[in-house]
Amino acid sequence: AVVEVLARALSEEPDAISVEQGYDRARDAVTLSIQCAPDDTGRLIGRRGRVIQAVRQLARAAGSKDGTRVTVDVSE
């Protein structure tokens, strides 16, 4: 929920944002995939990847509260 709220707040088209959840057994981690409009991809990644790094760090912090490893990816 944290990742979806952040992604919607950062995008120009919040209705185009969807977050899909999966499980990566090799990494033993929950994988969140943010799908957005092509124009919002750069906005979510940010300069030098700083925005997506911050989103990933917040997701990891929220997951560590439950003892869950979390990874976040962005796709169009």
N, C-alpha and C positions, 0 to 999 in steps of 0.2 A: 504494500500500500504506500509506503514511503517513496519508493522509486516512481510510482505512477503519479503521485501528487507533485513531485519535483519536476518530472518530465512535462506534465501538463502546464505547470507554471512557467517553464522555460520556453515553451513552443508558441509559435504564432497561430497554429491550428491545433488547439487542445483536443478537439474531437477526433483528430486523426491518430492520436496516441493510443497504443494498446501495449500492454505488458503481458507477455506469455511466460509462464513458469514451467520449468523442466527440471530434470534431475540428471546430473552427470555422475555416473557411478565410478568412472576412472578417477575423478578428483574428489569424490564423496562430497559434492556440493550442489546446492540449489542454483540453477541457472535462470536468470531473468533476462529476457530479450525484449528490448524496447523497440517497437516498430513505429515509425513516424513518417510524416510527409517528407519528400526529398529536400524541400527548402529548410526544414527544421533540423536536418542531420548535423549540419555545421554548428548550429546553435547549441545542440545537445553535447557535441564533442568539445567545442570551445577552442580557443587558441592554445596550441600545443597540448591539447587534450586535458586541460585543467578542469573544465566543467565535468566531464565524464569521470575523471579521477575523483572529484569531490563526491559525485553521486555514488560511485563504487565504494568509497570509504564510508559514507553514511549507511549504505546497504549492508556492508560488513559489520558495522557497529550494531545495527538493528538485529542482524542475524546472530551475532555473538551473544546477545542477550538470551537467546534461546539455545545457544550451543550449535548453531547451524552455520556452515560456510556458504557464502553467497558470492556469485560472480554475476556481472552485469555486462551485456553486450548491446550495441546499437545497430539496427538494420533498417533499411528503407522499406 
